[in-house]
Amino acid sequence: MSTTATANPTDLEAFRVELTGYAYRMLGSVFDAEDAVQETLLRAWRGWDGFDGRSSLRTWLYRITTNICVDLLRGRARRALPVDLGAPSPPVVESLGAPAGDWLEPVPDGAVLPADPAELAVARESVRLAFVAALQHLPARQRAVLILRDVLRWRADEVAELLDASVPAVNSALQRARATLAGARIEPAAGPGLDPADRDLLDRYVDTFTRYDIDALVALLRADAVQSMPPYAMWLRGATEIGRWLSGPGAECRGSRLVPIAANGGPAFAQYRVDPAGGHAAFSIQVLELSGGRIAGFHHFLLPDLFPRFGLPLRLDR
């Protein structure tokens, strides 16, 4: 990491994306991450006269962001995906229940991923929903150590300086964090980027979902595929069960339009559902997981407030 003898306050904005990526991994929420980074930059601007340059500007900013994230996490329940909590539900409307809980949220790639192609592959893997959900099992400081060491590739002495800890303490925290994540058994991603077969699979998914051909859509799913719909705790396991839901209570999605987006390092779509008043209204952000030439899971975040974060309107007119 470079020194900052010639740094000035106008340099702060250049760190927004990487700090948002760090805060998102820490907090599991794009809204909280953006707020944390905005607060970081505000504190840095106000405290610029107190920055003496003994550490790098990057280290100083990460220290501020870490402290903000740790404070936000104190006393708060971990964010999760419905599939991490409880057993799958039967595909009936009664399983939905009431919206509840602070769930893990998707994040636009552009808000958190670096522009440097050399860093992109690792960064994509580290914002996958499954990985970010696994991070939420870690205590806040262990979480920070693992992200800084294994994702951002900081040296142990740099992390120790940031956290005001010893190098042995940092190494011990890293070992414990790695052991916890190993127990989470995160399924490997399909691979860096999308190959032609993946793109064909996504094209077929859009076609079948738009036509609402459930039999054809189910044929694209892995036999043990999962579907979740935050903010509802309900989730489904198995292509057959998902098909029953989509052809039953989920049939109100018939006639939807899908807009391709990039979220959490992989393929995703913004779903606009038919509005009885005319046109289509924002309904969900769909994040897909691909594996073995099939769709292994798709998570429908029924949170229209996310659409502006992806630069999308809340309505599509006819």
VENVENRA-V444805 format. One record per helix or strand of 3 or more residues. SS is the DSSP state (2 for helix, 1 for strand). FROM is the first residue (numbers start at 1). LEN is the number of residues. If there is no record, write none. Layout:
ss->SS from->FROM len->LEN
ss->SS from->FROM len->LEN
//
This chain:
ss->2 from->9 len->19
ss->2 from->30 len->17
ss->2 from->48 len->3
ss->2 from->57 len->17
ss->2 from->82 len->3
ss->2 from->93 len->3
ss->2 from->109 len->4
ss->2 from->117 len->10
ss->2 from->129 len->7
ss->2 from->140 len->12
ss->2 from->156 len->8
ss->2 from->167 len->18
ss->2 from->196 len->16
ss->2 from->214 len->5
ss->1 from->221 len->8
ss->1 from->235 len->3
ss->2 from->239 len->9
ss->2 from->249 len->5
ss->1 from->257 len->7
ss->1 from->266 len->9
ss->1 from->280 len->12
ss->1 from->294 len->8
ss->2 from->304 len->7
//
